[in-house]
Amino acid sequence: MALLKWDPFKDLLTIQERMNRLFDETLSKAKAPCEGIAGGGWSPPVDIYETEEHIILKAELPGIDKRDIEVEIQDNILALKGERRFEKNVQEENYHRMERSYGSFQRAFTLPYIVNKDDIKAKYNNGVLEITLQKILEQKPKAIKIEAR
């Protein structure tokens, strides 16, 4: 039998992660009602960056079918909605540990530029949703000629 070295700080980190998750769930504004262990609101991690011509959003959505994801844009606000469903083939009481979040999520992002709503591309590959938005470059001010009467 091999001896295992006990690391007390590992247990403290686990407790801290659970407390952070508890506070996030409690204070979340878009929290969905819980459905037992498997329910509750959650927020997928998102990266947003820009190039000269595009704004790119990448969201981690592993285990979610692309049919369960909605992307909308209105008034320069990009909304990302969806749901990760609990796997029904395993009973909740058979779990030893459950760290992944399940249930509905909803996120909204105010875009830093006006974008072309007709040129938005969304790709979903290996659990990562990538949305590419074409920026509308600012137009130079137009001089208006004033007529005299």
Number of C-alpha atoms within 10 A of each C-alpha: 3 4 5 6 6 8 8 8 9 10 11 11 11 11 12 12 12 13 12 12 15 12 11 15 18 12 10 13 9 15 18 16 11 14 11 8 12 17 17 19 21 23 19 14 9 14 10 14 10 14 9 8 13 19 19 18 19 18 18 18 22 13 14 16 14 15 8 12 17 12 13 11 16 9 9 15 15 15 15 17 15 20 21 21 16 17 10 7 6 9 8 15 7 7 8 6 7 9 8 9 19 21 19 21 20 18 15 13 13 13 16 11 15 16 21 14 15 8 10 16 12 13 11 16 11 9 14 17 19 19 18 20 23 21 21 13 13 8 6 6 6 6 6 6 6 6 5 4 3
